Amino acid sequence: MLGEHHYAVEVEWQGDRGEGTASYRAYGRQHAVRVAGKLHEIAGSSDRVFHGDRDRWNPEELLIAALSQCHMLSYLHVATKHGVVVLAYADAATGTMVEDGRGGGAFTEVTLHPTVTVADAATADLAAAIHAEASEKCFIAASVAFPVHHEPTIVVAGAAVGKAADARTHADAEADSA
């Protein structure tokens, strides 16, 4: 049975410096993002280049984080389904947003760079290959209008770090299948 899921967040602006939005520089971009029943709120702002607070999360970072989180959770599910035992997963995702000259802009791409540690060397190639299936299952990636690339590195637990045979990238797996 297919489900329909609903989500609700609250965003509260906290940047009134006494004169509201009287001018572009008169107000702060600080805000709080909350969800009822959650332990912590997210301290938000705009990106520093848009007069935001660099110590707070900006929407662009949250978008990249959502893509990274969703892919990781989808990947862990797919790995379980395929018998790939994942012992560790870390991502260093990056994204590019381009301004349009009219005060707006859009992301043109996001690239995920997950490093996945697997328990068994025999599953390393499969571990690299199933990133594609995980991407297809990621609700957030399916909802954006720009490409989400994946450049995974697969590490076998207990293997000496730095040897070419110990870490495989998605490009390595694609080259092998060509």
Secondary structure, DSSP 8 states (H G I E B T S, - for coil): ---------EEEE----SSTTSSTTTS---EEEE-TT-S--EEE---GGGT--TTSB-HHHHHHHHHHHHHHHHHHHHHHHHT--EEEEE---EEEEEE-SSS-EEEEEEEE--EEEES-GGGHHHHHHTHHHHHHH-TTGGG-SS-EEE--EEEETTS-TT-TTTEEEHHHHHHHH-
